[in-house]
Amino acid sequence: MQRFVAAAVGLLALAAPAFAQAPKATAAGASRSRVTRWAALLPPDPTERDLVVGEACRKGLGGIQGAVVAMDPKNGRVMSLINPIHGMLNAYQPCSVFKIVTAIAGLSEGVITPDTTFYCTKGCWNWPGHGQINMKRALAVSCNPYFQQVGEKVGFFKMQQYAQLLGLGAPTGIDIDGESAGWFPTFVKPEGMALLSSHAEGIRTTPVQIATLLSATLNGGILYQPQLASANGFVPRERWRLPEGTSVNGMAEGFMGAVNEGTASPAFDPDIVVAGKTGTCAGVGWFASYAPADKPEIVIVTFMRFGSGHGASAIAGRIYHELFRSQSVPAASP
């Protein structure tokens, strides 16, 4: 019970050395005139750092019914967990955030490359369609027909395999009692693959699972057990590594595009280099994000019980503003 209360307050966790070097994002944020230096943002002491992150997450969520999870992608250390009821005790449809899994499955199975194009016509959330669009752009604008076509080509059993490899449908092992395992279907007919691949229809997951999944795409493919603060210190616990040949690269430009010009633009600030993916469906909203975009040090997943990805990204925008405010410095000359 004490651990549950501590999690609800959201002031959690100790630090640990970085185990894996995250792949660097490129392109979309490189031309900005200012950059943010993460090392200057927060206190060097891990306990003080987590207090600052927890307070920013608490302020960002405010009175909204939802949850915030902040995690170190390099080791699974939970920096903050605001509202465990929605953060890990209950599971919800992940909506378009699941497109991350669809992209990884498509890339790993050779169905697509980051530059592979499909034609998006009427029927997308953008009713006229996006026209000819590649994966990077499809992530940025959350193009439904693109990922529907990818999922149909990958097929259900391969999609199920990658979802399970990324931790969906099973507890993460976070050290709080009562964690939901979520749900992944045991079978979906071919005609159901479009909505599974684009809208995550039939899937249920938690913000903690999404934070773990996104962390694995940033740290080179390692799934860590999320852990809270402990008086005995912090030791990373590796659950497993994604098999050789699993592609977690090639999505960074799409994640940054979602923040700079796409569905997560409410989180955008010209002095803060953030990247992520939104999700909206079934009356809930998600934003799975990380910063700094070129060398991720924190993953933040925001969830709204009654809302949209637009609203969830606005929550994240407030959190990042709180963490990064007055910390931006002029970029170095080329």
C-alpha positions in Angstrom: 0.0 0.0 0.0 2.9 2.4 0.8 4.3 1.8 -2.7 0.9 2.4 -4.2 0.6 5.8 -2.4 4.1 6.8 -3.4 3.3 6.1 -7.0 0.1 8.1 -6.8 2.1 11.1 -5.6 4.4 10.6 -8.6 7.7 11.3 -6.9 9.6 8.1 -7.6 12.7 6.2 -8.3 16.5 6.3 -8.1 18.9 6.6 -11.0 21.3 4.1 -12.6 24.1 4.2 -15.3 23.0 4.1 -18.9 23.2 0.6 -20.3 22.4 1.2 -24.0 23.1 4.1 -26.3 19.9 5.3 -28.0 20.0 5.7 -31.7 20.1 9.4 -32.7 17.1 11.0 -34.4 17.9 13.1 -37.4 16.6 15.6 -39.9 13.4 17.4 -38.6 14.9 19.2 -35.6 18.4 19.8 -36.9 17.8 23.3 -38.3 16.5 24.9 -35.2 18.4 28.0 -34.0 18.2 26.9 -30.4 18.7 23.5 -28.7 18.1 22.2 -25.2 20.8 20.7 -23.1 19.3 18.0 -20.9 22.3 18.0 -18.5 21.5 21.5 -17.5 17.8 20.9 -16.9 17.5 18.9 -13.7 19.5 18.4 -10.5 22.3 15.9 -10.7 21.1 14.0 -7.6 18.7 11.3 -8.8 16.3 11.7 -6.0 16.0 15.5 -6.5 15.7 14.9 -10.2 12.7 12.6 -9.8 11.0 15.0 -7.5 11.3 17.7 -10.2 10.0 15.4 -12.9 7.2 14.2 -10.6 6.1 17.7 -9.8 6.1 18.7 -13.5 4.0 15.7 -14.3 1.5 16.4 -11.5 1.1 20.0 -12.7 0.8 19.0 -16.3 -2.0 16.5 -15.6 -3.8 18.8 -13.2 -7.4 17.8 -12.5 -7.7 15.8 -15.8 -8.9 12.2 -15.4 -5.9 10.3 -16.8 -2.4 9.3 -16.1 1.2 10.3 -16.7 4.2 7.9 -16.8 7.8 9.2 -16.9 10.5 6.7 -17.5 14.3 6.5 -18.2 14.4 4.6 -21.5 18.0 3.4 -20.8 17.2 1.4 -17.7 13.4 1.2 -17.0 13.6 3.5 -13.9 10.2 5.1 -13.3 10.7 8.7 -12.6 7.1 9.4 -12.0 3.7 7.6 -12.1 0.7 9.9 -11.7 -2.6 8.1 -11.0 -1.8 4.4 -11.1 -5.5 3.5 -11.5 -5.3 4.7 -15.1 -1.5 4.3 -15.5 -1.2 0.5 -14.8 -4.2 -0.9 -13.0 -6.7 -0.5 -15.9 -6.0 -1.1 -19.6 -7.4 0.8 -22.6 -7.3 0.7 -26.4 -4.0 2.3 -27.4 -5.5 3.8 -30.6 -3.0 5.1 -33.1 0.0 4.7 -30.7 -0.2 1.1 -31.9 1.0 2.2 -35.3 4.5 2.1 -33.7 4.1 -1.7 -33.5 2.7 -1.9 -37.0 5.7 0.1 -38.3 8.2 -2.1 -36.5 6.5 -5.2 -37.8 6.5 -3.9 -41.4 10.1 -2.7 -41.2 11.3 -6.0 -39.6 9.5 -8.2 -42.1 10.7 -6.2 -45.1 7.2 -5.1 -46.0 8.2 -1.5 -46.0 11.2 0.8 -45.5 10.9 4.3 -44.0 10.5 5.7 -47.5 8.0 3.1 -48.9 4.9 4.9 -50.1 1.2 3.9 -50.3 -1.6 6.0 -51.6 -4.0 7.4 -49.0 -7.4 8.3 -50.4 -10.8 9.1 -48.9 -11.6 7.3 -45.7 -8.7 8.5 -43.6 -9.4 10.8 -40.7 -8.2 13.5 -43.2 -11.2 12.9 -45.4 -9.7 14.0 -48.7 -6.8 11.7 -48.0 -3.0 12.3 -47.8 -2.2 11.2 -51.3 1.1 9.4 -51.9 2.7 9.2 -48.5 5.7 7.4 -47.0 6.1 5.8 -43.5 7.9 8.8 -41.9 5.1 11.2 -43.0 2.4 8.6 -42.2 3.6 8.5 -38.6 3.7 12.3 -38.3 0.1 12.7 -39.6 -1.2 9.4 -38.2 -2.4 8.2 -41.7 -4.8 5.3 -41.2 -4.8 3.8 -44.7 -1.0 3.6 -44.7 -0.8 1.4 -41.6 -3.9 -0.6 -42.6 -2.1 -1.6 -45.7 1.1 -2.4 -43.8 -0.8 -4.5 -41.3 -2.7 -6.5 -43.9 0.6 -7.3 -45.7 2.3 -8.4 -42.4 -0.7 -10.5 -41.3 -2.2 -11.3 -37.9 0.3 -13.8 -36.5 3.3 -11.8 -37.3 1.6 -8.7 -35.9 0.8 -10.6 -32.7 4.4 -11.8 -32.5 5.8 -8.3 -32.6 3.2 -6.9 -30.2 4.2 -9.6 -27.7 7.9 -9.0 -28.2 7.2 -5.4 -27.4 5.5 -6.4 -24.2 1.8 -6.0 -25.0 -0.7 -8.5 -23.5 1.5 -9.3 -20.5 2.4 -7.5 -17.2 5.6 -5.4 -17.3 6.5 -6.6 -13.9 6.4 -3.1 -12.4 6.8 -3.3 -8.6 3.2 -2.3 -7.7 0.5 -4.8 -6.9 -2.5 -5.2 -9.2 -0.9 -4.4 -12.6 -3.2 -5.2 -15.6 -1.8 -7.5 -18.3 -3.8 -5.8 -20.9 -5.1 -7.8 -23.8 -4.1 -8.9 -27.3 -6.4 -10.9 -29.4 -5.7 -14.6 -30.0 -7.0 -14.3 -33.6 -8.3 -11.7 -36.0 -9.8 -12.5 -39.4 -8.1 -10.9 -42.5 -10.9 -8.4 -42.8 -10.2 -7.2 -39.3 -6.6 -6.5 -39.8 -7.1 -2.9 -41.1 -8.7 -1.7 -37.8 -6.3 -3.6 -35.6 -3.3 -2.2 -37.4 -4.4 1.4 -37.5 -6.8 1.8 -34.5 -5.7 -1.1 -32.3 -9.2 -2.5 -32.3 -9.5 -5.3 -29.8 -6.3 -4.4 -28.0 -6.0 -3.1 -24.5 -2.8 -1.8 -22.9 -1.6 0.5 -20.1 0.5 3.7 -20.1 3.3 1.8 -18.3 3.3 -0.8 -21.1 3.4 1.9 -23.7 6.3 3.7 -21.9 8.2 0.3 -21.9 7.5 -0.3 -25.5 8.6 3.2 -26.6 11.7 2.9 -24.4 12.7 -0.3 -26.3 12.5 1.5 -29.6 14.9 4.2 -28.3 17.5 2.1 -26.4 18.3 -0.4 -29.2 15.6 -3.0 -28.4 15.9 -3.8 -24.7 12.7 -4.3 -22.6 13.4 -3.4 -19.0 11.2 -4.1 -16.0 9.9 -0.8 -14.9 10.9 -0.1 -11.3 10.1 2.5 -8.7 12.3 4.1 -6.1 13.8 1.8 -3.5 15.7 2.4 -0.3 18.1 -0.3 -1.5 19.1 1.6 -4.6 18.4 0.9 -8.2 19.6 -2.0 -10.3 18.2 -2.3 -13.9 16.4 -5.5 -14.6 16.5 -6.6 -18.2 13.4 -8.7 -19.3 14.6 -9.5 -22.8 16.1 -8.1 -25.9 14.3 -8.0 -29.3 15.6 -10.7 -31.6 18.3 -9.8 -34.1 16.7 -8.4 -37.3 14.0 -6.5 -35.4 14.0 -3.0 -36.8 13.4 -0.2 -34.3 15.1 2.4 -36.4 13.7 4.7 -39.1 10.8 6.2 -37.2 12.5 9.2 -35.5 11.7 11.6 -38.3 8.0 10.7 -38.1 8.0 11.1 -34.3 9.5 14.6 -34.6 7.2 15.5 -37.5 4.2 14.6 -35.3 5.3 17.2 -32.8 6.5 19.9 -35.1 3.7 19.9 -37.6 1.4 16.9 -37.1 -1.0 15.5 -34.6 1.0 16.4 -31.5 1.6 20.1 -32.4 0.2 21.3 -29.0 3.4 19.9 -27.4 5.5 21.9 -29.8 7.9 24.7 -28.5 10.6 26.0 -30.7 13.1 25.7 -27.8 12.2 22.1 -26.9 13.1 19.2 -29.1 10.4 16.6 -28.4 9.2 13.7 -30.4 6.3 11.3 -30.1 3.1 9.6 -31.4 -0.5 10.5 -30.6 -3.6 8.3 -30.4 -7.3 9.0 -30.4 -10.2 6.6 -30.4 -13.0 5.1 -28.2 -13.2 8.3 -26.2 -9.6 8.2 -25.0 -6.4 10.1 -25.9 -2.7 9.2 -25.8 0.6 10.8 -26.4 3.8 8.6 -26.2 6.8 11.0 -26.3 10.5 11.4 -25.5 13.1 14.2 -25.2 15.5 15.4 -26.2 14.7 14.0 -29.6 18.4 13.6 -30.7 19.5 11.7 -27.5 16.5 10.5 -25.4 16.8 10.8 -21.7 13.1 10.7 -20.7 10.0 9.0 -22.0 6.7 10.6 -21.0 3.4 8.9 -21.8 0.3 11.0 -21.2 -3.2 9.4 -21.2 -6.7 11.0 -21.0 -9.7 8.9 -19.9 -12.1 11.2 -21.8 -10.2 13.1 -24.5 -8.0 12.9 -27.6 -4.4 12.7 -28.7 -4.6 16.4 -29.2 -5.5 16.9 -25.6 -2.9 14.3 -24.3 -0.1 16.1 -26.3 -1.2 19.4 -24.7 -0.7 17.8 -21.2 2.8 16.7 -22.3 3.5 20.1 -23.7 2.9 21.6 -20.3 5.1 19.0 -18.6 8.0 19.6 -21.1 7.6 23.4 -20.7 7.9 23.0 -17.0 11.0 20.8 -17.3 12.7 22.8 -20.1 11.7 26.4 -19.4 14.5 29.0 -19.4 17.0 26.2 -20.1 17.4 26.6 -23.9 20.8 27.8 -25.1 22.0 29.0 -28.6 22.9 26.2 -30.9 26.5 25.7 -31.7 27.7 27.0 -35.1 28.1 24.4 -37.8 
